[in-house]
Amino acid sequence: MIIPLPDRRLLIAHRSELVIHDIESGDQRVVDVGGGSMIRFALGEDGYFAVKHYSFAEPPVRLITAHHIDAPGVVTSTMEIGEDFSVTASGDTGAWDHLPSLYTLVFPYLLRLTADGAQILRLPGIPGLPEEPDDPYRLVACPGNQHAIVTPSRTGGRFVVYDLDTATVAADLNLGRGAPTFRFHDDTVLLSHTDTVFRIDRSSWEPQGGFRFRNTIKGGLISDIAISPDGARIAVAYSDSKPIPLMLPYRIAPVAGSVLVVDAATDTVTHGGGLGRWADEVAFIDDDTVAAREQGGDLNIEIADLEPIEWDLYPPRGPGEEWM
């Protein structure tokens, strides 16, 4: 997870560590932000950011901490979630006024911060599916504090949108197979999976087109997408061929990759650059510059060398269409 800071630095969640990467010098500083087998964070305003600490306990998110970039290792405030989903706040709770107000815990629970304090929200079950699955449903909080998205399957293209104020299903869509990645900008959601990027209108939750990269069975896969601050460009991390799993668990043979920039108004590739290994993550540093974290465990951050290129794109497939 990469979040650009205004001063040409990057906040990077790397397993259980928070890393601050200086773009100009390439220096990296590891910051201890507390326990957890893995962390994720959200950037707020005025230099504040929140860290979700994952563990192997139940629920998997037991701790959310508030920090400031001037002293990132200092915990300003804490939200502790108990086994019964009670919430205990400590420290300078005014820090949360500068931070996002909605945090996912584990389906069907979310934490929402309001002027009256912390609330635990419990979503109703997904129509037609078990309420307590063997493989937990993925839960995504939408900006704006009103909606959350649930993807019931890691490989299926169905996703369900809940209205948090009414605890009802606002939309139920199926966009083909693939584990989705969601990115938000204003009233638009970009959803990417496998080789396709879909555009969805957040006011109606209706698909508004999109584009597909792969046209042959030997083609590559999308590993991440990012939206430029002005919303005019989409950066796509794309492997040049399908990654090949190795015999060892959780290992994939490295393949070369590309960072491609798509004009959001015309859905055409305008720029691109190659990488020695495909990128697990991409992020816009500004409207024209893209940082990429190459696949692997060594936290190799590259500034993509983007040149004007031509790259054929195709219409998205429908849910029932063959993949190739």
N, C-alpha and C positions, 0 to 999 in steps of 0.2 A: 504494500500500500504506500503510495507516494503522494504527498501533498506539498505543492510549492508554497514557499513563503515570499513575502514582498521583497526581501533583501537578498535575492539570488541564492537562497539556500533551500534545501529540500528536507522535509520531515519524512522519514521512511520507517514503516513498521516492518521489522525483519525478525520473524519468529517471535521470541519473547523480548526482543530488544527494540528500543527506539534509537534510530540513527539520524544524526544531523549531518547532511552532506553539503559541503561548500561547492557551488557550481564552478566558480572561477579557479580555485586551487585543486579541487578534487579531494580535499581532506574530509575525513569522516570522523565523527565523534559519537561514541556509544554512550547513551544516557540511561541510567538505571531508573525506571519509573515504577518499580515495585514488582511483586510476584505475578505469576501467571505462566501457563505453558505457551501462550500465544497472546499477542495484543493486536487490537485494531483501534484506530483513533479517528476523531472528527475535529475539524478545524472550526473554531468559533470566530469571534470578533475581538479586536483590540489585543491581539497576541495570545488569546487563550485557546487551549485545545483540550479535548477530553480523551481519555484512554479507557477502552474496555479490556478488562483482563479476563481471559478465558482460562478455565481449569478443567480437570477431569471430574470434578464434583458435579452434583445436580443441585440447582441449575448450572449449566456450564459458565454462565456469566454471573459471578458473585460480587464483582467489584467494578465500579466505574469511578475514575479519579479525574480531577480537574487540575490543569497545570498552566503555567504561563511560559512563553518562549524565552523570556529573559532569564528564567531559572527553571529549565524544563524538568530537572530531577526533583524539584520540590512539589509535594502534593499540597495543593491549595485547599481542596475540599474532596470529600469522599461520599459516594453513595454505595452502601453495602446492601446486597440483596440476600435475604435469608432463605433457608430451605422452604419456608412457607410463603415465599415471595413478599415478605414484609421488607420495608426499605428504611434504613437508618442513615441519616445525613449527619456529617460532621465537618468541622473546619469552617472556612469562610464560604458559606453557602451563597453569598452574593456572586461568586465566580460563575455560577450556573446561568446568571442573567446574560452572560456573554457567549453562551455555548448553545449548541442545538438542544432542542427540548424533547426529542424523541429518540429512544434507544431500544433496539431489539434485544431480547434476552434469549429465549428459546420458544419455538412455537408451542402454545398460542399466546405467549406473554410478551408484553412490551412495557417499558418504563416511559412515562410521559411526565415532564416537569411543567407545572403550572404555577400561577401566582399563589395558589393555595397550598402548594407543596407537591410532593411526588405522588404519582398515581401508578398503580399497576393495572394495565389493560389486559383483558383476556378475550381473545378473538373466538368467535364460534367456529365449529368444525367446518372443514371443506366439504361441500356437497359431494356425496358419493364416495368419500374416502374415510379411512379410519381416523379417529380423533387422536389416537396415540400410536403413531406408526413406529415400526422397528427402526427405520432410518429417518431421523427428524427432518421435517419439512424446513426448507430454507425460508428465512423471514427477512425482508428488506424494508427499512423505513424510508418513506418518501419525504423530501423537503416540504415544509409547510405544515407539518404536524397533524395532517388530516387523514392521510392514507398510508397503508402498509401493503406490501406485495408478498404473497406466499407462492413459492414454487414447490409443488408437491414431490417432484422427482428430479434427481440430478441429471437425468438424460432426456426426460420428456419436456416438450415445449409448452405445456400448460402453465399458466400463472393466473392467480386469483387476487383481485384487488379488493381490500376491505376499507370501508368508510369507518374511521375510528370513532366518530361522533355518534353514529347510529349502530355500530357493531353489525353492519350488514355487508353483503357482497356487492360491490359497486361494478365489478366487471369480472368476466371469466373467459379468458382467451386461450387459444391453442395455436401456436405459431411453429409447429413442427418440432422435430427432435433436437435436443442439445441442451447443455447446461448454460443458462443465460447469465450475462453480465448486464447490470443496469447502470446507466449514467443519466443525470438529470440536468436540464438547463431551461429555466423559465417554465413554460407550459409544455415542454417536450420531454419525453422519455426516449432514450435510445437503448434498445435491447439487442445485444449481440449474442449469437450462439453459433458454434461450428464454423460456418463460412459466411454468415449473413448478418447484416445490421438492419433491424426494423426501427421505424420511427412511429411513436405512439403519442397521440394528443392526450394530455393529462386532464383536460376538461371533459372530454367524452370517453376517454380510454379506448378510442378506436384507432386501429393501425392506419398510418398515413404514408404507406410505401416504405421504401428502403432499398438496399442493394446487396448483391451477393458477389463474392470474389471467385469462388471455386467453380470450375466448369468440367473438370475431369476427376476421376477417382484418385489420381496421383497428386492432386492439388493440396494446398496447405490449409491451416486452420487459424481462426482468429483467437488470440489469447487475451487481448485486452483492448479497450477503446477509451478515448478521452475526448472531451469537448473543450475547445479553446475558450478563454474567458469571454470573448465577444460572441460566442456561439456560431461563428461563421465557418469553422473548420472542425473536422473530426480526425483525430489521429487513431490509426489502427495498427496494432502489433500483429503481424502475420507471419506464420512460418512458411518457408518456401516450399516445403513438402510436408507430408503427414509425419509427425513425430513417431518414432518406432519404440515401443516399450521394450525394456531389457528384461532378462530373467529375474534380476534382483527386484525386490519389492520397492515400489515408489521411485524407480529409476527409469529415465527415458533417454535414449540415445540423442545427443545434441544434433540439431539440424540448423542450417542457416536461416535467417529471418530477415524481414523488412519492416521498416516503419513507413506507413503510407499515410498521406494527408489527403482527405476528401473534402471538396467544397460542399458545404451543407446545403447550399441553395440549388446546386445543379446535380449533386450526387456523382461527381466525376473526380477521379484521382488527379491531383495537380502536382504533387511532389512526393518523393520517396527516397529512401536510403537503405542500404544493406547493413546487416549486422552479422558478426561471426556466429552468434547463436540467436535464436529468436528471443523476443522480449517477453518476459512474463507480465510486465507492467509498462505503461506509458503515461506521461503527464505533460501538459503544456506548462512551460515555465512562463511564457507570455503568449501573445496571439500568434507568434511565428516560430517559436522555438519549442522543440519536444525533447524531453528527457526519457530515456528508456532504461529499464533494469533487465539486463540479459539473463536468460534462463540459467539456473545453477545456484549454488549456495554461497558464492563468494561476494555477493552484493556489488556486482560490477555495473556502475551507472555510466551510461554513454549519452552524450548530446548528439542526437541524430544528425548526420550530415545529409541534409535534404537538398535534392536537385529536382528541377522540373522533369517529369516523366509522363508517359502515357501508360495506362493500365486498364484493361477491359473489365467492366463491371456488368452484372446481369441482374434481372429482376429477382426478387425473393421467390422461393418456392412456396407453394401452398402446403397446408398441413398434410394432405394426402398424397403429395407428389413424391416420386422417387428421388433419392438423393443425388443420383448421377445420371 
